[in-house]
Amino acid sequence: MSKPIESVARDIADHQAREAERVGRSAPGADFRLGRVSVVHTGTVEIEGAPGVLVRRLSTYTSPAVGDVIAVLVSSAGSWLALGRTANGA
């Protein structure tokens, strides 16, 4: 007995979503995250949860301060980049 077309379409969509997630987890690339600045250095910062990791900051992130919540990119090669401060939530 065959399945209704809606059920087949749902099965295909579910399979594609699972495959996309699997590939995304295993593919090299960058990971985006938020972090709170714990230490400020010249040209770099450290964030809570990653002590000792020097996160290079973009030249546009000119006034880093302890406590800033920042956007961070982490490459699959292990490089960290501070994109800058995020806006305060209301």
C-alpha positions, 0 to 999 in steps of 0.5 A: 500500500502506498503512502499519501503524498503529504506523508512522503513529502514530510518524510523527505523534508525530515530526512533533508533536515537531518542530513543538513544538520549532520553535514553542518556538524562535520563540515569545516567552517566557522562557529558563531557564538556570543561571549562576555569579555573577561580580560582586555589586552592590546588588540585582543580580549579573553572571554569567560569560559575560554581563559587564556584564549586570545581572541583577536578583535576587529579594528572596528571594535575600538573600546573593548571593556570587561563585561562586554557581550561580543559576537565571536567567530571560531574557525575550524582551524582554531582561530578566534575573532571578536566581531564587536559588542552586541546591542543591549537588550531591552 
